[in-house]
Amino acid sequence: MAQGAFERMDNDMEDMSYEDQAGGNASSKIWNKIGIARSNKQGLYRLATVALGLLCLILLMVIISRQTHGSPAEATADGRFEPQTYDNLSLEIDQLQSSYSDLNRQMALLISSHNILIEEKALLLVRYHNLTDQKHLVETSLHQLLLQKAQLDDRYNKLDSENRQLQISYSNLNSSKSELQTRNSVLTGEIGQLQNRYSNLTRERDDLLKRNAKLDSKMAAGWIFKDSSLYKINSAKKSWHASRDSCLKMGADLVVVNNIDEQKFLLQYKRYWIGLSDTETEGVWTWVDGTELTTSFWRPGEPNNAGDEDCAEISIDASSPSQAWNDVPCSQAKLYICEDHV
């Protein structure tokens, strides 16, 4: 019975050893991949198997030796052991069975540890595969990111080149803008000048049109045009004041002699009133436009104020332009010359 138990224990140990060796051979590559030392695992299993095998072998040899080589004193005549020897053997068998039970328990613990290690190995394999898949995913993502980085680098380079071109264009446009602003300022100034000239020319044109219209109208009424002045030689005799009123009604006034050339022109109209008098202040001769006399063309001895003579005429005795005026009473009726300007 004990021998059968030992044989079963040996067979179980051999089967376990074979399974452990097969499991170790099958998972050797995996253990190498996940970083666990395969030699330590196999050494532990082999050591346990060898220890159990040696122990069982020693027990078996002890039992066989006692059965086949027992001393004659220990056996009876019919071949049975004495009670004391049998008890000793039973005790030894019980001890061996107890040891066997302990070894079975240890073996069960080892098998349980083995199974736990197998489960841990499976979990580690799952984690390894998951990590491998994650690694592939990360590598794929890294490759895609590298491609995107390269594309972004290309786009950045293109945008940078476009930015530089835009800056150059912006600088050129700013320069052109400054030139255009300068030209605009110049043209604005020229436009202002042209507008001023246009306004002046428009006024001059209007003045000329008015002067031409006035000139045409006056000349149609018998006025004489000479050196921007119009002269009306009136044929009716009137006093100096009445003559002036008549000229004012025509939009003119008695003639004012400004220079010798004008006096030469007027010399032909003898005994005609001119616009000179001292009616305001005796001895202070003043023209009808309010200016005092500065250049005079009096006859010798004139003005003499003989008989309240306060108004001037072109003398009938005038022989030269520089000696042509005479003072006479303003109430005398004489011809008169009106002057207007265009």
Summary of the structure (lengths in Angstrom):
residues: 342
radius of gyration: 76.6
end to end distance: 166.0
largest distance: 220.2
contacts: 880
relative contact order: 0.07
helix: 65%
strand: 14%
